[in-house]
């Protein structure tokens, strides 16, 4: 599988997405794919041929939209704090965190393509995001708040996340996640702080609206 350069990745994103606002967070602009774009139709094999992992960055997932809405409506949660936007994808949650008043925001993902997407999306919203392409599970860089949208969809990932979250929580980090009912949600470790009905694409979610809950890890 070939790897695209950062400039090639940006050109690909611009050619295969449209700048628009997620329905539940209309004050933020993102480069998003929809049914009108070839990217929507490509299989994982076709994507691999052009050096592209599954393009999670190209969609505004319900968990991220719900979490972003919560942050924008409750700016005291982040005021003056250092935040990590974990598994950032498009950078939606990180952009919302900046707009909600966080002092510093780091948006991290393991997909190199996300760096180009986050850079373009940050520029579209006139915000500064520090981006990191690395697996940060198990690391602690002193964040006050960890934010994550839509991360509980694989058991092996959740098995790594829960002990990491517990370690961060014990030293005082606040962990807030948005989730639309993914299969491996560790509900016994979570406290609900907000609930939203988030419009989504039926092609992605088999629904037009997803009940999305914002949780705090406890």
Secondary structure, DSSP 8 states (H G I E B T S, - for coil): -----HHHHHHHHHHH-EEEE-TT-TTSEEEE--TTSHHHH--HHHHHHTT----GGGS--HHHHHHHHHHHH-GGGTTT-EEEEET-TTSHHHHHHHHTT-SEEEEEES-HHHHHHHHHHHHHTT---EEEES--TT-----SEEEEES--S-HHHHHHHHHHHHHHHHTT-EEEEEES--TT--GGGEEEEEEEEEE--HHHHSSSEEEEEEEEE-
